[in-house]
């Protein structure tokens, strides 16, 4: 199929674009033309739009429903080209009034459907599209104002979450940069009343959640504003400037003489759908600010944080990323060809928007690795300018590490180490030598240490030692070798030494599980009184000898270690039968591989998968005194979050099985009910349903058991957090020491991280948590985190 635009056809005649009457080919051609309008072309945008409007008008008699469907889809999914498509619809409406009316009705239907299925981000784009149709003389201004009045009236509803009111307020305010001027000219009194109601709502809404969502705890050099507060300031400034904004592309101005003659449509009455238990509204956000006009003194001036241009640019860049994030090359090219790029410091805007998404709490809109690959692609396309901006941004982030949220520091570490691995690990490390004079628990030395640790995962130990100056050796990763305490002859006096030697020979000779059990029988039990006749209850020395020896023999690679776990799975299961046994297995893994955090992480992951240890054991181990030295290390929290995710996936998997089995039974009943000729007796029915009903019963028990395990895991984690933090607070209070140590900041923000990263699951157990753990008697420092979390969806 030809991919030329209609405007590039040699004779400029739209009817010559088709050489076939195949409907499917024509439909594909229409879709391609509509989707590609507004991209770079030899012709002007205006002539392309006029030509496309002519083509579509000619095809309306045969392909109206297809054209309607495509236009509704691009309105929802390509918001960065909003004004291009509103102009196209305006031109079609001027030529075919009925089509314009059908399009408006289709858009309202689509908006209702989006709200019904919780697609609130797409719904914002549709509202904005409808509002811009006022500028194109498709929709009458009074009916748009009436719709916005219904939106604002949601703030008067009782017993609804604040996030519901917030969304309707955002949908209204975020449309005003496009349509505010037109609405104010036609309906100034009504608009003043709406803005007054908006101000009243924004003053009374609670903002307890804000600290939990801020990337930085300090407001200098840039305030970290809540998204509605920031947007309200931008709209107030826009109003003060008489609704004049200078950045939105408005192609419809070129067709004003045509469009102003068109008949307009009134929007059908729109009532916001009521709140239900199934409604899931977008979470509040905090606006990320990193740059201002002083950061690029030579280039075009960056719009101020409260100018509406800043909002429009950022919205459009976010939309481009959302539309193209799966294709990094396309995404980078689209970002760099952003309209009006010569009037703004585009590279600074792009870098700020990418980091805004990467650091967004509770989670980025897309997978983290996408942002790394996108920035690498941008550096390739703009090698003369973008790497410098990125280096400047990295330096700024490093300088502000002291007040940066721990979750965002994690993401910064992941991004920076991955980025360096693509550029031969080159960096001016000497510029960061200030971290060498600080306490190693402070954010800057901790950051450098974790970055080098991550770089080693993407390379090898000697390479990392070679790339950093010798002065950084204190922060360089340890040589990731296995520590085998029975390998040194000077340790012959250690209990279990001779058994370890026997085990080594047996394992090398491919001994069976029974032979291993036979050798381990000779290991004395320090807890002699607890040992039974078989000798396989919790025996810490037995576990130590076996796990140390096996991991040492399998130390060559991850694969060797996995094979060892699989081969001696039965031995592991027997030794780690009790909770103490599981905990001790994890302790020994840590002793053997404490210099190789990645090995610890993958081994713990494998042991959970193979059910050698359970999730609760991992949680208890992480909060144990043996790991206190590494408690603030990055890899520890990688392990904990991975453990929680496994537990959550396990519950979801069983729940899905249950739902599928119930659906099968329902289909079976429906099939039988619809078969009027079926004369089977009740016994036949019971025979058919019996196995499925038994399966449902079994699965229900498994779901309840898994959910109980899941709830217990969160209870263990939160209980241990509370114990550790309470001990710290009491110790500081009695000793007259400042509470806000680096350890405290890390610990309290890790607690926030658990709440944020797993918020959907934790919501189910809120009542239990409130009644058992986060009670009114708890210290206000800890309780504040729970209250902030509750406020996120309040």
N, C-alpha and C positions, 0 to 999 in steps of 0.2 A: 504494500500500500504506500502510495506517495506520501511523504511527510512535509511537502512544501506548503507554506501558508497560502491561503487563497489570494492574498495581496501580492504574492510574488508570481502569480500566473502571468504568462507572457502577454496576453491581451487584456488582462484586468477584468475579464468577463466572468462573474461568479458562476454562471450556468455551465461554463465549460470545465468546471473542476471535476465533473463526474464522467467516467467512461464506462460505467457499468450501472445496471439498474438493480444490482443485488442489494436488498434492504439492509442486510447486516453490514456491508461495506460502507453504505451511505451513513449508517448510524455511527460506525467507528470514525468515519471522516468528520462527522459533526462533533463528536466528542473531542477529537484531536484539535479541531479548530477552536472550540470554546476553551479548552484547557490551556491552549498555548497562546491565546491572545494576551497581549501585554508583555510578552517576552521580547528580547532584542530582535529588531527587524529592520530591513532597509527602508520600509515605509514608516510614516508617523503613526503613533498610537491612534490618533483620531481617524485617519483614513482606514486603518485596519478595523476599527470598531464599526465605522460606517459600512464598510464592505461586508463584514460579518453579519451585521444587522440585516443587510439586504439578502444574504444567503439564507439566514434562518427564517426570514419572513417568507421567502419563496418555498421553504420546506415545511412551513407550519401546517398546511392542509394534510400532509401525509405523516409527519413525524412530531406532531405537537406534544404528545405525552413524553416522548423521548427527550425533546428539547427542555421541557419543563423539569424533568427528572435531573438532567445534567446541570441545569442552572441552579436548582435547589441544592444539589450536592456541592458544587463549587462555592456557593455562598457559605456553606457550613465548613468545608474542608480547606479552602484557599483564602482565608481572611486577609492575607497580605495583599491580595489583588481586589479587595472589596470595591473600591471606587471604579475600577475598570468594569466589573460586572454590573454594578448598579447603573452605570452609564449605558451599557449594552441593553439592560432591561428597560431603561428609560426610552431608548431609541425604538425598541420593539413595541413598547406601550404607545408611543406616538404614532406608530404605523398601524397597530392592531390593538384597539382598546380592550377588546374581550380577552385577548391573551394576557394583557397586563393584569386584569382582574383575576384571571385563573392563577397567575403566578403568585399574586399576593395571598390568595386563599391557600395555595399549596405551601407557601412559606409558613403561614400561621399553623397549618396542620403539622408541618415538620417541627415547628417550635414546641407545640404541645406534646408531640411524641418524644422529643429530646428531654423535656422536663419530666415526663412520665417515667423514663428509663434512666434518670439521673445523669444525663449527658449535659452537665451544666456549662462546661467550657464551650462546647459547640453551640449551645443555646445563646451564649453571650454574642457569638459571631453572628447568629441569625438576627438577634435584636438590633445589633449595630448595622447590619445590612438593611433591615427594614427602615431604620431611622435615616440612612443615607438615601433611600428611595424618595424621601421628602425633597431632598435637593434636586432630584432628577424629575420632579413633578409627576411621580407615579402614585405616591400616597399623600393625602391631604394632611397638612400640619396639625389641624385640630384633632384628628383621630389618633395621631401619634402621641400628642400630649395626653389624650384620654387614656391611652395604653400605659404611659409612664405614670399617670395618676394611680392606676390600678397597681402598678409595681410598688410605688411608694406607700400605698395603703397597707401593704403587707406588714409594715413596721408597727401597725396598730393592732395586729392580731395578738390574741392572748394564748399563752401556753404553747408557743412554738420556739424552736431553738433560735438563738441569735444568728447562727450561720445562715439560716433561711432568709432572714431580713437582710443580712449582709449581701447575699447574692443578688437579690432584687435591686438593692441600692447600687451595687457595683454595675449591674446591667444598665441601669438608668444613667449613672454618672459617666461611665466609660463610653457612652454613645454621644455625649455632648460635644467633644472635640469635633465630631463630624457634622452634627446637626444643630448645635446650640444656637448659632447665629440665626438660622432660618426660623426656628421655633420661637426665639425671643422676638423677632420682627413681627410674627403673626399673633403670638399669644403671650405677651410679656407679663400680664398680671398673673396668669395661671402658672407660668414658669417661676415667677418670684415666689408664689405660694409653695410650689414643689421644692424649691431650693431652701426655703425657710423650714419646711417639714424635715428635709434632709439634715439640715444643721441641728435641728432639735434631736433627731434620732442619734446622730453621731456624738452628740454631747452626753447622751445618757447610756450609750452602750458600754459594757464592761470590757476591759482589756487586760485581764489577769494573765491571759495566755501569751502576751507579747514576749516576756523574757525567755520563754522556752523556744521561741522561733527566731531569736536574733542571732546573727552570725557573730557579732561582737557585743560584749557587755558594755563597752564604752561608746559614747556618742560623738567622740572626736576622732578624726577630723570630720566625719560625716554622720549625721543622725541616722539611726536605724528605725525608720518610721513604719508603723502599721499601714497596710496597703490602702485601706479606706481613708485614713487620715491624710496620707500623702496625696491620693487622688483628689480629695476634697480641696486641699490647698492648691492643687494644680487647676481645678475648675474655678475656684474663687479668683485666681490670678487671670484666667482666661476671660472671665466675666468682666473683671476690672479693665482688661485690654479690649473691651467691646467685642468679645468673641472672635477676635482676629488671631488665627493661627497660621503659621507660615510653612508648614511641612507636609500636610496631606496633599497627595496628588489628586487633583479634581478634574478629570478629563471632561466631565459633563459641562463645564463652563464654556468649552468650545462649541457646544451644541445648544446653547441657551435659547437661541431664536427658534429652534425646532421644538425643544422640550417644553418651553413655556406655553406653547399652543396646545399641548396634550391635555386630555381630560384626566383628572385625578380620581383615585379610588379612596374610599373610606375603609380603614381596617375593620374587619368584623370584630364585634365585641370580644375582648380577651380578658378572661378572669384567671388569675394565677391558680393552678391546681392546688388543692388543699394539701397540707402537710400530712404525711402518713408515716407509719413505723418503718416503711421500706425506703423512705427518702434519705439519700446520702448526699449532703451538700459539700461543696469544696471547702477545705480547711482555710482558715485565715492565713495570711502571709505577712512577712516583713520585707519591705523593699530594700534590696541590696544596693549599697552605694560604695563605690571604690574610687572613682575619678571625679574631678571637677575641671573647670576651665583652666586652672593653674597647672594642670599636669601636662598640657600640650600647648605651651605658650606660642609656638611658631605656626601651628595649623589653624584651621577654622575653630571658632569658639564653641565649646561644648555648651548646650542649653543647660540652664540652671535646674536644680533638682525639683523645683516647684513650677517649672514652665511646662505647659501642656505638650510642647514639642518633645520633651524628654519622654513623656508617657507614650506618645504616638510612635516614636522611633523604637523604644524598647518593646512595645506591643508587637510591632511589625517584625522585629528581629526574632522575638520568641515564636511568632507564627511561622516564620520561614524555617526555623529549626524544627518545629513540630511537623511541618509538612514534609520535610526532606531528611529527617534524622537517620533514616535507614540507609541513605546513600551519601556517604561523607563528602565525596567529590562534588556532587550536585549541590549539597547543602552549603559547602564552602563557597562555591561559585555564586550561588544565589545571594549569600550574605554579602559578598564583596561587590556584587552588582546592584546593591540596594539603591533605589532612586534617590537622587539628591545627594549622592555620596561626596560630592565636591563642596557641599555647603556645611558639612559636619565632620568632626574627627571620627570617621567611621570605624577605624581600627580600635579606638578606645571604647566606642559603644559596643562593638562586637565582643571584645574581650570581657568587658564588664557584664554583658548579658550571659555569656557562656559561664562565667564564674557564678553569676547569680543563680543559674539553674543547677550547677554542680553543688553549690552550698545550700540549696533550698532545703528547709526542714519542714516535715519530717524526712522526706526523701526526694531526690531529684526526679524530674518528669521522665527522664530516660535513663538507661543503664549508664553507670559512671564511665565505662571505657569508651563510650561514644564521644564524650567531650574531649578525651585525650586524642582520639583519632581525628576529630574535627579540627582541633587546634594545630595538630601536625600538618594537616592538609592546608590550612590557612597559611601556615608558615611557608609551605612550598609555593603557594600561589603568590604570596607577597613577601619574598625573601628579603627585600630591601627595607621593609618598614614594620611588618607585624612581629617578627621575633623580638625587636627592640621594645615594643609595647608590652609584649608578654613577659619579657625580662623585668621591665619596670613594675608590672603587676605582681610578679613573684616576689620582688624585693619589698613591695608594700605589704604583701601578705606576711612575709617573714617578720617585718618590723612590728606588725600588729598581733603577733602570735600570743602575747601575754594576755590579751582580752578575747581571744578567738574561742568559739565554742569547740569543745573537744571532738564532737562528731565531725565538724567541718575541718578540724586539723587532720583527722583520719583521712578524709577525702583529699585534702591538700597533699598529704604524704603519698597516697596512691597515685594521684595525678602526676605529681612532680617526678617521682621515681620512674614511672612509666614513660614520661616525656623525655627524661634524661637518657633512658635506655635506647631511644630512637636517635639520639644525637651524640653517640659515643661517650655518654656520661660527662660531657664537658660542662663545667660550671666554674665560676670564679669563687671557689670555696674560701679564699683568703678574706673576701669581703664579709664573711660571716664569722670571722675569728672571735668576734665579741662574745659568742656563746661559750667559748672555752674557759672564760674566767668566771662563768656563772655556776651556781649549784646545778648538778646534773639532772635534778628533778624539775628544774625550771623549763618552761615551754620551748625556748629556743634550742638548748642543747638536746632536749628530748626529741624535738622535731628532726634535727640533723641526724641523730642516732637512728631514728626509725626510718628515715629516708635511705640511709646507707644500708640498713638491714633489708629494706625492700629491694634496693638496687641489686643486692647480692642474690636475691631470689631470681632476678632477671639476668644475672650474669654468673660470676663465680667469685669466691672469696679473694683470691690474689688480685684479681682485676680491680676490685673495690679498694683494696689496700694501696694499689699503685696509683689510683686516680686522685686520692685525697692527699693533702700535704701531711707530712709526718706529725705535725703539731696536732692533727685531728685524731691521732691514734686512740686517745681516750674514748672517742665516740665511735670508732670503727667497730664493725661486728666481730665477734669472736670467731675463731676458726671452727666451722661446724662439724666437729668430730665427736664421735661417740665416746662417752666416759664409762668405761667398763671396770668396775672396782675389783673384779676377781682376776683381772688380766695381769696384775703386777705381783711378782713373787714376794715383795715386801709385805703384801696383805695376806700372807698364808695363815696368819692367826685369826683372820675373820671367820665368824661362824658361817658354815655353808661353803667354804672355799673348795674343799675336796669334792663336794657334790657338784659344784659348778664345773669342775674339771671333767667329772664323769659325764655330766650332761653335754658338755661340748663335744666329747668323743661320740656319744650316743647320737646326737643330732647330726653330726657330720657323717655318721654311718647309717643315716636314714632310719632312725629308730621309730617304732610305732608309738601311738599314744600310751598303750599299756606299759611299754618299756619305760617311758618317761615317768608314768605314775609310780612304777616300781622303784626307780632311782630316787624320786622325790620323797618316798616313804621314810628314807633315812634322815630327812631334815628335821632337827628338833624344833618343837613349837615353843616359842617364848611364852605363849598363852597356854601353857600345858593343861591347866585345869579345864579349859574350854574344849580341848581336843577330844574327839570321840574315837571309837575303835578304828574307824576307817582311816582316820588321820587327814581328812580333807575338809574340815571346817576351817574358819579363818586362821591361817598361819602366815603371818607377815614375812617370815624368813623364807618359807617355801615359795611365796610369790616373788620375793626379791631375787632369789637364786635363779628361778626359771625365767622370769621376764628379762632380767639383766643379761643372762647368757644368750637367750634367743635373739634379743634385739641386737646384741653385739655381733652375733654370727650373720645376721641379716642386714647389717649396717651399710652394705654396699650401695643400695638404691631403695627408692620407694617400692619398686616392684618386688625386690627381695623381701622387704619387710611385710608387704601384703601377702606374699606367698607363705611366709612363716606364720602369720596370723591365721591364714586359712588352714594350713596343714595341722596346726596344734590348737585348733578352735575348741575342741572338746576339753583339752587341758585347761585352757583359759576359763571356759565356762564353769568348770568344776572348782578351780581355785578362787574364782571371783563370784562364787554363788551368793555370798552375803553382801550387804551394803558396805561393810568394812573392807571386804575383799576387793570390791570394785574400786573403792577409793584408793586402796593401796596399790593396785595395778597402775592407776593414773600417777600416783606419786613416783613409782619406779620409772615409768616412761619419762617423767620430767627429770629425774636424776640422771638417766642415761643420756638424754638429748637436750639438756638445758642450754647447750651452745648452738642448738639448731632448732629455733622456734618453728620453722616451717615443717620439719619432720614431726614435731610434737603435734602440730595442728592436723596434719594428714593422718597420723596414727590414731588420734582421738576420734577423728571423723570416721575412720574405718572401724574402730572398736564400737562406736554407736551403731553403725550400719549392721555390724555382725552380732550385735546384742551382747558383746562381752561386758560392756558397761552400759548404764542407762543415763538418760539426760539429767536426772536429779543428782546422780553421782558426780557428773561433770561440774554441775553448778556448785555443789558442796566443795569439790576439790579446788575450784577457782577461788573461792572465798576462804580457803584454809590457810593456816599460818605458814605452811610450807611454801606457799606461792606469794606471800606478802612482799617479797623482794621484787617480784615481777608484776605485782598487781596493776600498776599503771602502764604496763607495756601494751603496745598495740595488738600483738598476736593473741594475748589472753582474751581480749574482747572479740576478736575475730572468731575464736573458738566458741565463746559463749553465744554469740549471735547465730553462728552456724548451728549450734545445738538447739537453740529455740526454734529456728526455722525447720529443722528436721522434725521436731515434735509437732509443729503446726502442720507440716505436710502430711505426717502420719495420720493426724486427726482428720484432715480434709479428705485423704484417700479413702479411709474407712467410711466416712460420711457419704462420699460420692457413691461408693459401692452400695450402701444402704438405699440411697435415693434411686439408683438404677434398678435395684431389685424390686423396690416398691412400684416403680413405673412398669416393670415387666408384669407384675401381678395385676396391676390396674388394666394393662392392655389385654391380658388374658381374660379378665372379667368382661371387658368391653366387647371383646371378640365373641365371647359366649352369649352375652346379652343380645348382640346384634344378629345372632344366628337363630332365626325363628324356628327352623326345622330341627333344631337340636333337641332330641328327646332323652338326653342322658339323665340318669337318676342322680340323686345327691351324693351317693357313694363315689361315682365317677368324678364329680366335681371336687370332692374332698381329696381324691387321689391326685388330681391335677394341681390343686392349690397347696396341698400339704408340704411338699419339698420347699416351695418358695416361701411359705409362711414360716417354716422352721429356719430357713436361711435368714429371713428378716429378723426373727427373734435373736438369732446368734449375732447378727451384725449390730443390732440395737445394743446388745450387751457389750460388744467390742467398742462401739462408739462411746458409750457411757464410761467404760473403763479408760479409754484413751483421753477423753475430756477430763476425767478425774486426774489422770497423770499429768495432763497439760496444766490444769489449775494448780496442782501440787508443785510443778516446776516453777511457776511464777511466784507462788507463795514462798518457796525456798529462796529464790533470788531476792525478792523484796525484803524478806525477813533478814537475810544476811546483810543486805545493804543497810537496813535500819540499825542492826547491831553494830556494824563497823562505824557508821557515821555518828551514832549516839556515843560510842566509846571515845571517838575523837573529840566531839563537842564537850563531853564531861572532862576529858583530860585537859583541854584548852582552858575551860572555865576554872578548874581547880588550880591550874598552873599559871593562870593569868597570861596565857599565850594568845596571840591573834588566831582566830578560827580559820581565816581564809589563807591557808597554806596551799602550795601547788598540789599536794596530795588531795586536799579537801575539794579543790576546784575540779580536779580530775574525777574524783569519786562521785560528787553530786551531779556532774554533767554526764557521767556514765549511767546514773540512775535515770536522768532525763532521756538519755538515748534509748534505754530499754523501753520506756513508755512510748516514745515517738516511733521507733522502728517497728514496734509490734502493736500499735494502737488499736488496730481492728480486732485483734484477738483479746487484748486486755479489756476492751470495752465490755465484753461478756461477763467479766468477773469483777466488775466495779463494786458491786454491793458487798461481796465477800472481802475485797481488799479494804474497803472503808470500815467494815465492822471489825475485822480481825487485826489489821496492821496500821492503816493510816487513820488512827483515831484522834480525837481532839487533844488527847494528852501528849501526843508526839511533839517533839521539838519543832518549832515553827520553821526552821531552816529546811527540814526534811518534808514537813507537811506542805510547804509552799509548792514543791515540785508536783505533788499529787493534785493540788488545787489548780495549778496551771494546766495540767493535763485534762482535768475535768472540764475546764473552761473552753478547751479547743472545739468541742462539739456542743457546747451548752446553748 
